[in-house]
Amino acid sequence: MNAPLHVQRRERCVQLLKNPVSQPKRAAFSRFSDQAVPIRTILGVNRLPVFAEEGFNEIHPLNLGSRNIANVENAVKEINSVTELANQSDEAFNEIVQMIDQASDQVRSIATSSEEQSAASEQINRSVEQIAGISNENAEAMRQSSAAVSELSKQSQILKSLIDQMKSGS
């Protein structure tokens, strides 16, 4: 299916404008429709007065478009610049995330070490309590031994005095 006539005309004008040999054709388009005979000769168009006027209306925005092209190119440069900045920001954020991950790992390591140290301290406290209990038991045993030795000493004194009495009374 063919494109509508106005689209075909626009495409034809754009083709003629893009063609470097078409400088005379551009000049012909920029004139008014009363110069239709040279344009008809150049383009071979039957409806030339209407086409020339429509062509002028089509080309005039294209000439303004060259300024728009410069604006678009500037916008593209700005977009590229912003994109580069966004990429740099992304890289910076990735580095920050890596640093945060490293700091988190260090905090976890410190917490683990702290827990291990706490467990060791608890073990030491239990050992000290056991030693204190053993020391108390030893002290009690020593008191009992001292009492037994003291009792033994008294009995030995009594026994010695009995032996001395038996020797003297015989």
C-alpha positions as CSV (number, residue, x, y, z in Angstrom):
1,M,0.0,0.0,0.0
2,N,1.4,3.4,-0.9
3,A,1.8,6.2,1.6
4,P,-0.6,9.2,1.5
5,L,0.3,11.8,-1.1
6,H,1.5,14.4,1.5
7,V,3.9,11.9,3.0
8,Q,5.2,11.0,-0.4
9,R,5.8,14.7,-1.2
10,R,7.5,15.2,2.2
11,E,9.8,12.2,1.5
12,R,10.6,13.5,-1.9
13,C,11.4,17.0,-0.6
14,V,13.6,15.4,2.1
15,Q,15.4,13.3,-0.5
16,L,16.0,16.3,-2.7
17,L,17.3,18.3,0.2
18,K,19.7,15.5,1.3
19,N,21.1,15.2,-2.2
20,P,24.2,17.4,-2.5
21,V,23.5,18.0,-6.2
22,S,20.1,19.4,-5.4
23,Q,21.3,22.9,-4.5
24,P,19.4,24.3,-7.6
25,K,16.4,22.3,-6.6
26,R,16.5,23.8,-3.1
27,A,16.6,27.2,-4.6
28,A,13.7,26.3,-6.8
29,F,11.7,25.2,-3.8
30,S,12.3,28.4,-1.9
31,R,10.7,30.5,-4.6
32,F,7.0,31.1,-4.9
33,S,4.7,29.2,-7.2
34,D,4.8,31.8,-10.0
35,Q,8.2,30.2,-10.9
36,A,6.6,26.9,-11.4
37,V,8.0,26.3,-14.9
38,P,11.7,26.0,-13.9
39,I,10.6,23.8,-11.0
40,R,8.4,21.6,-13.3
41,T,11.4,21.3,-15.6
42,I,13.7,20.3,-12.7
43,L,11.4,17.9,-11.0
44,G,9.0,16.8,-13.7
45,V,5.9,17.4,-11.6
46,N,2.6,18.1,-13.2
47,R,0.9,19.8,-10.2
48,L,3.9,22.1,-9.8
49,P,2.3,25.3,-8.5
50,V,0.6,23.4,-5.7
51,F,3.6,21.2,-5.1
52,A,6.0,24.2,-5.0
53,E,3.9,25.9,-2.4
54,E,3.6,22.7,-0.4
55,G,7.3,22.1,-0.8
56,F,8.1,25.5,0.5
57,N,5.9,24.8,3.5
58,E,7.6,21.5,4.0
59,I,11.2,22.8,3.6
60,H,10.9,25.9,5.7
61,P,10.4,23.8,8.9
62,L,13.4,21.7,7.8
63,N,15.6,24.8,7.6
64,L,14.4,25.7,11.1
65,G,15.2,22.1,12.0
66,S,18.9,22.6,11.4
67,R,18.8,24.8,14.5
68,N,16.8,22.1,16.2
69,I,19.5,19.6,15.2
70,A,22.1,21.7,16.9
71,N,19.9,21.8,20.0
72,V,19.3,18.1,19.8
73,E,23.1,17.5,19.5
74,N,23.6,19.7,22.5
75,A,20.9,17.8,24.4
76,V,22.6,14.5,23.4
77,K,25.9,15.8,24.7
78,E,24.2,16.8,28.0
79,I,22.5,13.4,28.2
80,N,25.9,11.7,27.6
81,S,27.4,13.9,30.3
82,V,24.6,13.1,32.7
83,T,24.9,9.4,31.8
84,E,28.6,9.5,32.6
85,L,27.9,11.2,35.9
86,A,25.3,8.6,36.7
87,N,27.7,5.9,35.9
88,Q,30.3,7.5,38.1
89,S,27.7,7.8,40.9
90,D,26.9,4.1,40.4
91,E,30.5,3.2,40.8
92,A,30.9,5.4,43.9
93,F,27.8,3.8,45.4
94,N,29.1,0.3,44.6
95,E,32.4,1.2,46.4
96,I,30.4,2.6,49.4
97,V,28.5,-0.7,49.5
98,Q,31.7,-2.7,49.4
99,M,33.1,-0.6,52.2
100,I,29.9,-1.1,54.3
101,D,30.2,-4.8,53.7
102,Q,33.8,-4.8,54.9
103,A,32.9,-2.8,57.9
104,S,30.0,-5.2,58.6
105,D,32.4,-8.1,58.3
106,Q,34.7,-6.5,60.8
107,V,31.9,-5.7,63.2
108,R,30.8,-9.4,63.0
109,S,34.4,-10.5,63.6
110,I,34.7,-8.2,66.6
111,A,31.3,-9.5,68.0
112,T,32.5,-13.1,67.5
113,S,35.8,-12.4,69.3
114,S,33.9,-10.7,72.1
115,E,31.6,-13.7,72.5
116,E,34.6,-16.0,72.6
117,Q,36.3,-13.8,75.1
118,S,33.1,-13.7,77.2
119,A,32.9,-17.5,77.1
120,A,36.5,-17.8,78.2
121,S,35.9,-15.3,81.0
122,E,33.0,-17.4,82.2
123,Q,35.1,-20.5,82.1
124,I,37.8,-18.8,84.1
125,N,35.2,-17.6,86.7
126,R,33.9,-21.2,87.1
127,S,37.4,-22.4,87.5
128,V,38.2,-19.8,90.2
129,E,35.0,-20.8,92.0
130,Q,36.0,-24.5,91.9
131,I,39.5,-23.6,93.2
132,A,37.8,-21.5,96.0
133,G,35.6,-24.5,96.9
134,I,38.6,-26.9,96.9
135,S,40.5,-24.4,99.1
136,N,37.6,-24.3,101.6
137,E,37.4,-28.1,101.6
138,N,41.1,-28.2,102.3
139,A,40.9,-25.7,105.1
140,E,38.1,-27.7,106.7
141,A,40.1,-30.9,106.3
142,M,43.1,-29.1,107.9
143,R,40.9,-28.0,110.9
144,Q,39.7,-31.5,111.3
145,S,43.2,-32.9,111.1
146,S,44.4,-30.3,113.6
147,A,41.6,-31.3,116.0
148,A,42.5,-35.0,115.5
149,V,46.2,-34.3,116.1
150,S,45.3,-32.3,119.2
151,E,43.1,-35.1,120.5
152,L,45.8,-37.6,119.7
153,S,48.3,-35.5,121.5
154,K,46.0,-35.4,124.6
155,Q,45.5,-39.1,124.5
156,S,49.2,-39.7,124.1
157,Q,49.8,-37.5,127.2
158,I,47.2,-39.5,129.1
159,L,48.8,-42.7,127.9
160,K,52.3,-41.5,128.9
161,S,51.1,-40.5,132.3
162,L,49.5,-44.0,132.7
163,I,52.7,-45.7,131.6
164,D,54.7,-43.5,134.0
165,Q,52.3,-44.4,136.9
166,M,52.6,-48.1,136.1
167,K,56.3,-47.9,136.1
168,S,56.5,-46.1,139.4
169,G,54.0,-48.3,141.2
170,S,55.4,-51.6,140.4
